[in-house]
Amino acid sequence: MISVVVPAYQEAAYLGPTLRALVADVPFEVVVVANGCTDATAAVARAAGVRVVETPVRGVSHARNLGARESRGETLVFLDADTKLAPRALDAIAGVIPRRADYGTVRIRPDAPSVRATIATTLLAWGHRVAGTSLGVLFCTRTLFERAGGFDERLVAGEDNDLNARFARLGARRAYLGRVDAYTSMRRFERLGYVQTHVAWLRGYRNPPCEYEAVR
């Protein structure tokens, strides 16, 4: 079974569409981890009929690890609260994990297409393909996740790429599903600027920041 773990901090405005986009093509469960929320995030998740875990501890790495512990699937899909999977994406993931790969990601695309957004996500997608990184979606076997020690809870950003790197060092097989789309919010780019956001991410890839500005 696939377990989809969705960390959510103050995501009441984005979480509903993310959950509605999930389709039952294969047996799966959804675990939303509302971490440090003071808005209606948990209520939105319950209204969608998914499992909700609430914690007062804010932090995406902690939320993902907690969701993994609370889930039951042998395949874990970590999905950002503002990122929608395309139809049958879970089928595609089930088709490669664990038979052909141990972990991987899908192609990232903008939720609201524009020239700038399309260019930005195309560059990100090629970066994920070549560099072995990910954004918004990361899937893996539970065995590999536990072997790697899960997400580093000291990190507030870049935690997914840190885990990708540890997977690679363990010699795990990676799959990049370039024909499977995930549509992510461009709010950070729009709010902070496209160039500034790319530069910040490139810097953070080598030196993860101590603080991460939440854009809501």
KEKE-3310 file (N, C-alpha, C; in steps of 0.2 Angstrom, whole numbers, plus 5000, padded with zeros to 4 digits):
npx = (5004:5002:5007:5003:5010:5007:5014:5009:5008:4999:4990:4977:4972:4977:4977:4965:4963:4974:4972:4960:4964:4970:4969:4960:4968:4976:4978:4979:4984:4981:4990:4989:4999:4997:5006:5010:4999:4988:4977:4963:4968:4969:4955:4951:4957:4951:4938:4940:4941:4952:4966:4971:4985:4990:5002:5010:5023:5032:5038:5044:5052:5051:5037:5036:5043:5035:5023:5027:5029:5017:5010:5005:5009:5020:5026:5031:5025:5030:5022:5020:5009:5004:5005:4999:4995:4995:4982:4982:4995:4999:4997:5008:5019:5017:5020:5034:5040:5043:5049:5057:5064:5070:5068:5062:5056:5044:5040:5040:5028:5020:5006:4999:5000:5012:5023:5035:5033:5033:5046:5053:5049:5053:5067:5069:5064:5073:5085:5081:5081:5094:5103:5098:5089:5074:5057:5043:5038:5042:5046:5048:5054:5048:5058:5070:5069:5069:5081:5090:5087:5077:5071:5081:5079:5085:5086:5078:5075:5079:5079:5073:5082:5094:5090:5088:5102:5107:5101:5106:5120:5119:5117:5105:5092:5086:5072:5066:5052:5047:5036:5026:5016:5017:5009:5014:5012:5016:5018:5029:5039:5032:5030:5042:5051:5057:5071:5077:5072:5077:5091:5092:5089:5099:5110:5106:5106:5119:5123:5112:5099:5096:5084:5068:5058:5041:5029:5013)
npy = (4994:5011:5026:5042:5056:5071:5086:5100:5117:5130:5129:5130:5137:5131:5117:5109:5108:5101:5088:5084:5082:5069:5053:5037:5026:5016:5005:5016:5027:5043:5054:5068:5080:5091:5104:5115:5123:5137:5140:5134:5122:5108:5106:5107:5096:5085:5087:5082:5069:5062:5055:5064:5070:5079:5091:5101:5105:5114:5112:5106:5094:5087:5085:5077:5066:5062:5059:5048:5039:5037:5031:5017:5011:5002:5009:5026:5042:5058:5073:5090:5102:5111:5106:5098:5081:5074:5065:5048:5047:5041:5027:5027:5028:5017:5008:5008:5007:4994:4988:4993:5003:5012:5024:5041:5054:5065:5075:5092:5105:5121:5128:5138:5142:5152:5162:5165:5156:5144:5143:5143:5131:5122:5123:5119:5106:5100:5101:5093:5081:5079:5082:5074:5079:5085:5092:5096:5083:5068:5051:5035:5018:5011:5004:5009:5022:5021:5015:5025:5034:5044:5061:5075:5083:5094:5103:5116:5119:5112:5100:5089:5087:5084:5071:5064:5064:5056:5044:5041:5039:5028:5019:5017:5014:5025:5033:5044:5051:5057:5059:5060:5072:5085:5098:5113:5126:5143:5153:5157:5161:5171:5180:5183:5185:5178:5177:5180:5169:5158:5160:5160:5146:5140:5144:5138:5125:5121:5127:5125:5135:5143:5147:5148:5157:5157:5158:5164)
npz = (5000:4997:5006:5007:5013:5020:5025:5033:5036:5042:5030:5025:5014:5003:5004:5002:4987:4984:4991:4985:4972:4973:4968:4969:4962:4965:4980:4994:5007:5015:5025:5034:5041:5053:5058:5071:5068:5067:5060:5049:5044:5049:5050:5037:5031:5038:5033:5020:5022:5026:5035:5050:5058:5072:5078:5090:5087:5076:5059:5045:5042:5054:5054:5042:5046:5057:5051:5043:5053:5058:5047:5036:5025:5013:5003:5003:5000:5000:5000:4996:5003:4995:4982:4968:4963:4947:4938:4941:4945:4956:4952:4943:4951:4959:4950:4948:4960:4972:4962:4951:4956:4971:4976:4971:4960:4953:4938:4940:4938:4935:4944:4940:4924:4916:4906:4914:4925:4918:4912:4924:4931:4922:4921:4935:4934:4925:4933:4943:4937:4933:4944:4954:4963:4971:4972:4981:4978:4984:4983:4991:4996:5012:5019:5014:5018:5032:5033:5030:5040:5039:5038:5041:5056:5060:5049:5041:5028:5012:5016:5009:4998:5005:5010:4998:4994:5004:5001:4989:4992:4999:4989:4983:4971:4959:4952:4940:4935:4922:4914:4922:4931:4943:4950:4956:4968:4964:4973:4981:4972:4965:4976:4981:4970:4955:4951:4963:4971:4965:4966:4980:4983:4976:4984:4996:4993:4995:5007:5019:5025:5042:5045:5038:5028:5028:5016:5014)
capx = (5000:5005:5005:5004:5011:5007:5015:5005:5008:4995:4989:4970:4970:4980:4977:4959:4964:4979:4968:4955:4967:4972:4964:4961:4970:4979:4976:4983:4981:4983:4991:4990:5002:4996:5011:5010:4994:4983:4971:4959:4972:4966:4948:4951:4960:4946:4933:4942:4940:4959:4968:4975:4989:4991:5007:5012:5029:5032:5044:5042:5056:5048:5030:5036:5045:5029:5018:5029:5029:5010:5007:5006:5011:5027:5029:5030:5025:5030:5019:5019:5002:5002:5007:4994:4997:4991:4978:4985:5002:5001:4998:5014:5024:5017:5023:5041:5042:5050:5052:5062:5068:5069:5065:5062:5052:5041:5041:5036:5025:5017:4999:4996:5005:5014:5030:5040:5032:5035:5053:5056:5048:5057:5074:5069:5063:5080:5089:5080:5083:5101:5106:5095:5085:5066:5053:5036:5036:5048:5043:5053:5051:5049:5064:5075:5068:5071:5088:5093:5086:5072:5073:5085:5075:5088:5085:5071:5075:5083:5078:5072:5088:5098:5088:5090:5109:5109:5098:5111:5126:5117:5117:5098:5090:5082:5068:5064:5046:5047:5030:5021:5017:5014:5008:5015:5011:5022:5018:5036:5042:5028:5030:5049:5054:5059:5078:5079:5071:5082:5098:5092:5089:5106:5114:5103:5108:5126:5122:5105:5098:5094:5077:5064:5052:5034:5025:5006)
capy = (5000:5018:5031:5049:5060:5079:5091:5106:5122:5136:5128:5130:5139:5127:5110:5106:5106:5095:5082:5082:5079:5063:5048:5030:5022:5010:5006:5021:5031:5050:5057:5075:5082:5099:5106:5121:5127:5140:5141:5128:5117:5102:5105:5106:5089:5081:5087:5078:5062:5059:5055:5070:5070:5086:5092:5108:5106:5117:5110:5101:5088:5084:5083:5071:5060:5059:5056:5042:5034:5036:5028:5010:5009:5001:5015:5032:5048:5064:5078:5096:5104:5116:5103:5093:5076:5073:5059:5041:5048:5035:5021:5027:5027:5010:5004:5007:5006:4994:4983:4996:5009:5012:5031:5045:5060:5066:5081:5098:5110:5127:5127:5143:5143:5159:5161:5165:5150:5138:5143:5142:5124:5118:5123:5115:5099:5097:5101:5087:5075:5078:5082:5069:5082:5085:5098:5095:5076:5063:5044:5030:5013:5012:5001:5014:5028:5020:5014:5032:5038:5049:5068:5078:5088:5100:5107:5119:5119:5108:5093:5084:5086:5080:5064:5062:5063:5050:5038:5040:5037:5021:5015:5015:5015:5031:5034:5051:5050:5063:5059:5061:5079:5087:5105:5116:5133:5147:5159:5159:5165:5177:5185:5185:5186:5172:5177:5179:5163:5153:5161:5157:5139:5137:5144:5134:5118:5120:5129:5125:5141:5141:5149:5148:5161:5154:5162:5162)
capz = (5000:4997:5011:5005:5019:5018:5030:5032:5041:5040:5023:5024:5008:4998:5006:4999:4981:4984:4993:4980:4966:4974:4966:4971:4957:4969:4987:4997:5013:5016:5032:5034:5048:5054:5063:5073:5064:5071:5056:5048:5041:5051:5048:5029:5030:5040:5028:5014:5024:5026:5042:5052:5064:5074:5083:5091:5085:5069:5056:5039:5043:5060:5051:5038:5050:5061:5046:5041:5058:5059:5041:5036:5018:5012:4999:5006:4995:5003:4995:4999:5004:4989:4976:4966:4958:4941:4939:4940:4947:4961:4949:4940:4956:4961:4944:4948:4967:4972:4957:4947:4959:4978:4977:4965:4960:4946:4934:4943:4934:4939:4945:4935:4919:4913:4903:4919:4929:4914:4912:4931:4933:4917:4924:4941:4932:4922:4938:4947:4933:4932:4950:4959:4968:4971:4975:4981:4978:4985:4985:4992:5000:5019:5021:5012:5022:5039:5033:5029:5046:5039:5037:5046:5059:5061:5043:5040:5021:5009:5019:5004:4994:5010:5010:4992:4994:5008:4997:4983:4995:5001:4983:4981:4964:4958:4946:4938:4931:4918:4911:4928:4933:4949:4949:4963:4969:4962:4977:4983:4966:4964:4981:4983:4964:4952:4951:4970:4974:4962:4969:4987:4983:4974:4990:5001:4991:4998:5014:5021:5030:5048:5046:5032:5028:5026:5012:5015)
cpx = (5004:5003:5007:5005:5012:5008:5012:5005:5004:4993:4982:4968:4972:4978:4971:4960:4969:4976:4963:4958:4970:4967:4965:4963:4973:4977:4981:4980:4984:4984:4993:4993:5002:5001:5011:5005:4990:4977:4967:4962:4969:4959:4947:4952:4954:4940:4934:4942:4947:4961:4972:4979:4991:4997:5008:5019:5029:5038:5042:5046:5052:5041:5031:5038:5039:5024:5020:5028:5021:5006:5008:5009:5019:5030:5027:5030:5025:5028:5018:5011:5000:5004:5002:4997:4993:4987:4983:4993:5004:5001:5005:5020:5023:5020:5031:5044:5039:5053:5058:5067:5066:5067:5065:5058:5048:5042:5037:5034:5021:5009:4995:5001:5006:5021:5035:5040:5035:5042:5056:5055:5052:5064:5074:5068:5070:5085:5088:5082:5090:5105:5103:5091:5078:5063:5046:5034:5042:5045:5049:5050:5052:5056:5070:5075:5070:5079:5092:5092:5081:5075:5077:5081:5078:5088:5078:5070:5080:5083:5077:5078:5094:5097:5089:5097:5111:5106:5104:5117:5125:5117:5110:5097:5085:5078:5065:5058:5044:5040:5024:5022:5014:5014:5008:5014:5017:5022:5024:5039:5039:5029:5038:5053:5057:5067:5080:5078:5076:5089:5098:5092:5095:5110:5112:5105:5115:5126:5115:5104:5095:5087:5074:5058:5046:5030:5018:5002)
cpy = (5006:5022:5038:5053:5067:5083:5097:5111:5128:5135:5127:5132:5135:5119:5106:5104:5100:5088:5080:5080:5072:5058:5041:5025:5015:5011:5011:5024:5038:5052:5064:5077:5089:5100:5113:5126:5131:5142:5135:5123:5110:5100:5104:5098:5084:5081:5083:5071:5059:5059:5061:5068:5077:5086:5099:5110:5108:5114:5105:5094:5084:5081:5077:5065:5057:5056:5049:5036:5032:5032:5021:5007:5007:5005:5021:5038:5054:5070:5084:5098:5108:5113:5097:5088:5075:5066:5053:5042:5042:5029:5021:5025:5020:5005:5003:5006:4999:4990:4986:5001:5008:5019:5035:5051:5060:5073:5087:5103:5116:5126:5132:5145:5150:5158:5161:5158:5144:5137:5140:5134:5120:5117:5118:5107:5096:5096:5094:5080:5073:5078:5077:5072:5082:5091:5096:5088:5072:5056:5040:5024:5014:5010:5006:5020:5027:5018:5020:5036:5044:5056:5070:5083:5094:5105:5110:5120:5115:5101:5087:5082:5082:5073:5061:5060:5057:5044:5036:5037:5030:5016:5013:5017:5020:5031:5041:5050:5056:5064:5060:5068:5080:5095:5109:5124:5137:5153:5161:5163:5171:5183:5187:5186:5179:5172:5176:5172:5157:5154:5158:5150:5136:5138:5139:5126:5116:5121:5130:5131:5138:5143:5149:5152:5158:5159:5160:5167)
cpz = (5000:5002:5008:5012:5017:5024:5028:5038:5038:5032:5021:5017:5002:4998:5002:4992:4980:4986:4988:4974:4967:4972:4968:4966:4960:4976:4991:5003:5012:5023:5031:5041:5049:5059:5064:5070:5069:5066:5055:5045:5043:5049:5041:5028:5032:5036:5022:5016:5024:5034:5044:5058:5066:5079:5084:5089:5077:5066:5051:5040:5049:5057:5047:5041:5054:5057:5044:5046:5059:5053:5041:5030:5018:5007:5002:5000:5000:4998:4999:4999:4998:4982:4974:4961:4953:4942:4937:4941:4952:4958:4946:4945:4958:4956:4944:4955:4970:4967:4953:4950:4967:4980:4971:4966:4953:4943:4938:4937:4938:4939:4941:4930:4917:4910:4909:4923:4925:4914:4919:4932:4928:4919:4930:4939:4929:4928:4942:4943:4933:4939:4955:4964:4967:4974:4975:4982:4979:4987:4986:4996:5008:5021:5019:5017:5029:5039:5033:5035:5045:5037:5043:5049:5061:5055:5043:5032:5018:5012:5014:5000:4999:5010:5004:4991:4998:5004:4992:4986:4997:4995:4980:4974:4963:4952:4946:4933:4927:4914:4916:4930:4940:4949:4956:4962:4967:4967:4979:4978:4965:4970:4982:4976:4961:4953:4958:4973:4971:4965:4977:4987:4981:4980:4995:5000:4994:5005:5016:5026:5037:5049:5039:5032:5025:5022:5011:5012)
residu = (MET:ILE:SER:VAL:VAL:VAL:PRO:ALA:TYR:GLN:GLU:ALA:ALA:TYR:LEU:GLY:PRO:THR:LEU:ARG:ALA:LEU:VAL:ALA:ASP:VAL:PRO:PHE:GLU:VAL:VAL:VAL:VAL:ALA:ASN:GLY:CYS:THR:ASP:ALA:THR:ALA:ALA:VAL:ALA:ARG:ALA:ALA:GLY:VAL:ARG:VAL:VAL:GLU:THR:PRO:VAL:ARG:GLY:VAL:SER:HIS:ALA:ARG:ASN:LEU:GLY:ALA:ARG:GLU:SER:ARG:GLY:GLU:THR:LEU:VAL:PHE:LEU:ASP:ALA:ASP:THR:LYS:LEU:ALA:PRO:ARG:ALA:LEU:ASP:ALA:ILE:ALA:GLY:VAL:ILE:PRO:ARG:ARG:ALA:ASP:TYR:GLY:THR:VAL:ARG:ILE:ARG:PRO:ASP:ALA:PRO:SER:VAL:ARG:ALA:THR:ILE:ALA:THR:THR:LEU:LEU:ALA:TRP:GLY:HIS:ARG:VAL:ALA:GLY:THR:SER:LEU:GLY:VAL:LEU:PHE:CYS:THR:ARG:THR:LEU:PHE:GLU:ARG:ALA:GLY:GLY:PHE:ASP:GLU:ARG:LEU:VAL:ALA:GLY:GLU:ASP:ASN:ASP:LEU:ASN:ALA:ARG:PHE:ALA:ARG:LEU:GLY:ALA:ARG:ARG:ALA:TYR:LEU:GLY:ARG:VAL:ASP:ALA:TYR:THR:SER:MET:ARG:ARG:PHE:GLU:ARG:LEU:GLY:TYR:VAL:GLN:THR:HIS:VAL:ALA:TRP:LEU:ARG:GLY:TYR:ARG:ASN:PRO:PRO:CYS:GLU:TYR:GLU:ALA:VAL:ARG)
# end
